[in-house]
Amino acid sequence: MNHAFLEGDREFGRFSIVVPSVRIVTTDDGHEYRIKLDRLGGLNLAMLLDPGETMPESEYRGVFSHMFETLGLPAERVDDYEFEYTPSNW
């Protein structure tokens, strides 16, 4: 991420920020959705449900598509990802 120092319209310096990873979290209808991006281009999508709870695939894909769109990422890419259910006892 590059930033410039400005005085009026005149640029007099620049600096860069390197972020090793970023996690974007939102909640929708009481469920938490996470997108994690790392500096190497890795992407991880996760959704948290209560133990034993299920949700239609179209619903969680819709939330992730909206998150992608809000971040300026191509929303249709969500259709390319496979989601796995990881049960929890907690």
C-alpha positions in Angstrom: 0.0 0.0 0.0 1.6 3.3 -1.1 0.9 6.7 0.4 2.1 10.1 -0.4 2.9 13.2 1.6 1.2 16.2 0.1 1.5 19.9 0.7 -1.4 21.4 -1.2 -1.2 19.7 -4.6 2.5 19.1 -4.4 3.8 15.7 -3.4 7.0 15.8 -1.3 7.4 12.2 -0.2 6.1 8.7 -0.3 6.0 5.7 2.0 4.8 2.1 1.7 3.1 -0.2 4.2 3.4 -3.9 3.9 0.7 -5.9 5.7 1.6 -9.7 6.1 -2.0 -10.7 6.3 -5.5 -9.2 6.8 -8.6 -10.7 8.2 -12.0 -9.3 7.3 -14.9 -10.4 9.6 -18.6 -9.7 9.3 -21.7 -11.1 10.9 -24.9 -11.8 9.2 -28.0 -13.2 11.0 -25.9 -14.1 14.0 -23.2 -16.0 12.0 -19.6 -15.0 11.7 -17.9 -14.9 8.2 -14.2 -14.5 7.8 -12.0 -13.8 4.8 -8.2 -14.0 5.4 -5.8 -12.8 2.8 -2.0 -13.1 3.1 0.8 -11.3 1.4 1.6 -14.3 -0.8 -1.9 -14.3 -2.3 -3.4 -17.0 0.0 -7.1 -16.8 0.6 -9.1 -18.5 3.3 -12.9 -18.3 3.7 -14.5 -19.5 6.9 -18.0 -19.4 8.5 -18.8 -20.2 12.0 -22.0 -22.1 12.9 -23.3 -23.5 16.2 -22.6 -27.3 16.6 -25.1 -29.3 14.6 -26.4 -26.2 12.8 -26.7 -26.3 9.0 -27.2 -23.6 6.4 -28.1 -23.7 2.7 -25.0 -23.3 0.4 -26.7 -20.5 -1.5 -27.0 -18.5 1.8 -23.3 -18.5 2.8 -22.1 -18.2 -0.8 -24.3 -15.1 -1.1 -22.7 -13.5 2.0 -19.2 -14.2 0.8 -20.1 -12.9 -2.7 -21.3 -9.6 -1.0 -18.1 -9.4 1.0 -16.0 -9.9 -2.1 -17.9 -7.2 -3.9 -17.5 -4.8 -1.0 -13.8 -5.4 -1.0 -13.5 -4.8 -4.8 -12.9 -8.5 -5.5 -14.8 -10.3 -8.3 -17.8 -11.7 -6.5 -18.2 -14.5 -9.1 -15.0 -16.1 -7.8 -16.8 -17.3 -4.7 -18.4 -19.9 -7.0 -14.9 -21.4 -7.6 -14.3 -22.3 -3.9 -15.2 -25.5 -2.2 -16.4 -25.4 1.4 -15.8 -28.1 3.9 -17.8 -28.7 7.0 -15.7 -29.1 10.1 -17.8 -30.3 13.1 -17.1 -29.1 16.5 -18.1 -30.4 19.9 -17.9 -26.9 21.5 
